[in-house]
Amino acid sequence: MLGLSLLLLGCLSPGDAVEAPAVAVAEEALPTLGFAAIELADRSRATILVRLDDPRRDPALRYAPGLVVLNAEGLWRPSLRAEPAPETIPWTNLLNNTAASAPATRLTDSRDGPGDGFHLFSRDDKLLLHLPHMGSPIPIAHGVSRVFAVGLFNDGELSDDTLDLLDAEFRSVDAVPSSPLNADIDGDLNEWSHQRAVAISSPGHVVTQPEVWDGPRDASLSVAARRWRGEVLLAVRVRDDQLLPGDHVSIELGPGVKVHLDLGQEHACPADLRCVEDATALFGRAFELALPAPRGAQSGPGDQLGLPLVIRYADRDANEPLVELASAPSLQALTLALSLSPSGPS
């Protein structure tokens, strides 16, 4: 499985399974990361990085816009990002800036491990991940029309410089745990104090101008979520040392629900939503708001897919370019299934 040709993968059928004694696998042989370079239905492209730091826990997701291929020689990008057939053009090794017509790529969709092992594959329009502790695969991304490359590795197979490049090239994707509780939309965020919020405050969250961002005090936000009777309730806190006109929070919930909070205005809440600002917030602004759950979205514990939630903050300080932080990809067509987890204990 060499080269950059189209690679569409599927599960083994039940008839392929052979009963055998469990094989002990050395801990260092277990995969610690996987990647999939994909094209979406709208022809936009992205690469999903799956971190498996603990194979018994859910994975951590990161993403990079465009196609990125990972192999033992480094990290590769096509010389022309919009090329319809990227396997026919030179690619650049980001580790040493060398070019190759077809970078040597050892691609594999499965690795041995406990139970059935590890599998990263596509089925229909979904990118799926099977982990040993899960009875069925979990969806990583939806709307996938093509998979250019996919692979599973452990950190020992990659150089330290390559691992550092992964941190530089890939942005964070956060799952926002949701609690099945109600909340009074009254601007008092104290009732959220016992619920874990996701902080969007690390270099991995900075989508644009990372060299301009000066840390969480410069610009950051946190979000907590609840799902109650057809609504998604959010508590959002923004920290900014210099709020100016144009600074804004964008929230996208599933297909069709988009909210814009203009923090440069005195009244930032949209008039058509239940939204109240916390007047006691320090070092920024804070809000409670209720959004209608997209039609057809379930909210029970059996809803494995969750709801796709993307929250961003755009910050422009005086005489500086715009900096954007995001909890998940900005690609409109990319639905990451872990963006808003199903209802469950907080």
N, C-alpha and C positions, 0 to 999 in steps of 0.2 A: 504494500500500500504506500507507494512513493509518489512524489509529485504533488501538484496542486489541482488535480482533477476533481470533478464533482464527486462527493462522497456521501451517499444517502444510506443510512444504516438502520437496521431493524433488530428486534429482539429475536432470540432463539425461540423456535416453536416448542411446545411441550414435548413433541416427539423427539426433539434433539437431546433432551435431558437424559443423562445416564446416572443412575444411583451409584455412589461410590463413597468410601469413608472420607470424612472431612480431612482436608489437608492443612497442616499448620503452615502459615505463611509468616515469614519474618516481618516484624513491624516496619523495618526500613524499606521493605518491598512494596508496602501499601501505597497507592497513589495519594498525593496530597493536593493535586490540582488538575483540572481539566480545562480545555478550551474548545470553543466551537465558533468558527468564522462563518457567518450566515448572511443570506440576503432575504429581505422581507417582501411582502406582497406589493409594496409601493416602490420596490427596487432600491430602497435605502439599505445600507449594509452596516453591520455591527459585529463585534466579536465579544462573546460572553466568556468570562473567566470564572471558574467554579473552584473555590478554595475548600479543601476537605481536611482541615486541620485536625478534626476529630471525626473518624469515619462513623461513629455512633450518633453523631449529631447532625442537624440539618446543615447544608452547605452555606457558605457565604458567597454572594455573587458580586462580581465587578464587571464593568463593560468598557469597551473602547469603541468610538465611532470608526466605521470603515473596517476593512479586513486586516487582521493580524494573524500570522501563523507562527506558532512556537515550535521550535525543535532544539535538539542538543547544541546546535550551532548558534542559537540566538533567537532574536525576535525579528520577523520579516513583515514588510509592508509592500504592496504593489507600487510601482513608480507612478502609475496613473490610477487614482482612486475610482474614477468613474468608468474605467474600461469594462465593457460588457463581458469580455473573456479574459479575466485577469491572469489566467494560467498561461496566456500566450505572450506576456510582456515581462520585462525585467522586474525583479523584486529587490528591495534594498534591505540589507541586514542592519538593523538599527544599532547593533552592538559595535560594529566596526565600519559602518557606512560603505560596505562592499555590495556590489550588485551581482545577481545571478539570474539566469533565465529560468531555472527551475530549482529552487533551493531543496537540498536533500531533506526530506521530511519523513520521519518515522511516525506514521499516524496509526493509532489504534483506538477502537471504541470500547474496549473491555480490558480489565485487569483482574488477575486472580485476587482473592481475598476471602474473608469469612463467608460462609453460606454460598450464595450465587455470585459473589464478587461485585465488581463495579462495572457499570455500563453507562455510556453517554451516547445517545443516539436520537434519531429523528423518526417520527411516525406521524403521518398525515401532515398537518401544519404545525406540529409541536416539536420542541426540543425537550427531551426527557432524560432524567438522571435516575438510575437505579443504584441504591446503596444497600449494603448487606442487611442493615437493621430495618429496612422498609419492606413491607409485603408487596407493594406495587410501585412502579416508577413515579416520580414527582415531576411535574412540568416546570421547566426552567424558562421557556419563552414560547410565545404563541405567534401566529402569523408568519411562520417561517416557510419560505417558498424554495429555498435552496441552501444546502450546506456545502461550503467550499472545502472545509478542513475541520477535523476534530481529533483530539488526542487527550490521553491521560498520562500523567507523569508523577514522579515523586521528586522532592526537592533535590535529592542526591544526584539526579540525572541532569540537573541544570546548574550552570555556573552562578556564582554569587552576583556577577555583573548582570546576567540575564534576569535573575530574580529582582534585582534593583530596578531594571528596566520595566518589569511588570508593574511595579509600584508606581512608576512614573507615567506609564501609558494608560493604565486602567483606572477608571473611576469607581467609586463605591455604589452599591445598590443595597438599600436597606429595607428589610421587612419591618413593617410597623405593627407590633402586636396590638390586637383589638380586643377589648373586653366587652362582654355582653351585658353592659350596664347602661342605665339612663344617666343623663346629666342635665342640670338646669342651665339653659343657655342664658346666663345672667352676667357674664363677665367676671365671676368669682372663680378663679382657677384653683382655689384651695381644695375643692372636692376631687381634684386630679392628683393630689400630692402623693397618694399611695400607688399610683399607676406608673409603670416604667415608660418613659418617653424616649424616643430616638433622637439623638443629637446629630445634627447635620453641621459638623464643626471641625472636620479633619481635612488635611490636604487632599485626601481621596475624594472629597465632595466638591472640590473646586473645579468647575467645568471650564471656565474661561479665565484667562489672565492669572494663573497661579502665582506668578512672580510679583503681582501687585497685592494680592491678599496678604494681610498682616496678622492673621490668626483669629481665633474665635471672638476676641473683643472688637476686632474690625468689623466682622460680619459673620453671623452664625444664626441658627435657629434650631428649635426642638419641636417635636410634634408627638402627641398621644392621640389614640383613636378609640372610639367605642362604636358598636353597632347595635341599634335599638329600633325595632319596629319600622323597618324600611328606610332608616336614615343612618348616615355615618356622622358621628359627632367628633369634632376635632378640637383639641386645645393646642394652640400654636403660640410659641414665644420667639420673638426676634430680638437678637442683641446686635446693636450697631452703635459705634461711637460717634457717628456723624450721619444722622438721618437727613436726606435731602430729597427734593422733588425728583421723582423718577424711581426711587427705591420702591420695590414692590415684591410681594409674595404671589406666586402662581401655584394653584392647586388643580390637579387633574385627577378625577376619580372615575375610572372605567371609561367606557365610551360615552362621550356627550356631556359630561359634567365638568365644567371648567370655571374656576373662580379666580378673580384678580383682586388683591388687596393693595391699594396704592398708599404706601406709608408716607408719601410726601404730602398727603392731604390730611386735614384734621379729622375728617370722617372717612375712614378707610373701608368700612364694611359696605358691601353691596346692599342696595335697598331691597332687593328681591329675595334675600336670604335671612334666616334667623342667625344673626351675628351680633355679638356684643363685645366691645373692647374692655379689657381690664384696666381701669384707670389708675391702679396702684402699681403697675409694672415699672420696674427700674431698668435703666440702661437699654431702653428699646421700647417695644410695644408687644402686647399679648392679646389674644382673641380666643373666644369660644364661638364655634359656628356649627351649624347642622346642614349637611348636604344630603340631597335625595340619593339613595342608592340606585345605581343603574338598573333598569328593568331586567328581570330575570336573574339578578344577583341573589344568591342564597346567603344566609347568615348563620346557618347551623354549624355544629362542629364537623359535620361530614363534608362541608364545602372545602375541598382540598385546594382549589385554585385560589381562593381568596378574591379580593378585588384589587385591580391594579391602581395604585395610588402613587402619584409623583408630585412632590412638593419642591419648589425652587425659590430661591431668594436672589434678586438682582440688586446689587449695591454699587452705586457710583459716588465715590468721594470726590471732593473738590480737586480739579485738575488731574484726575486719574481716569483711566479707562474703566468700563463696566466689568465688574466681577460677578459671576454667577455661581452659586452653590446649588447642588441638586441631590435629592435622595435617590434618584434613579435616572435612566437615560432620557435624553430630550427627544429621541427619535419618536415621532408620533405613532408610527405603526408597530413599535416594539412593545409588546405587553409582557412584562416579567411577572410570572405568576406569584412570586413571593413578595410583591410590593406592599400588599396589605394582607396580613395573615387572617385566617378564619377566626371567628369568635372563639374565645376560650379564656381560661384564667389569665389574668394580667400578670 
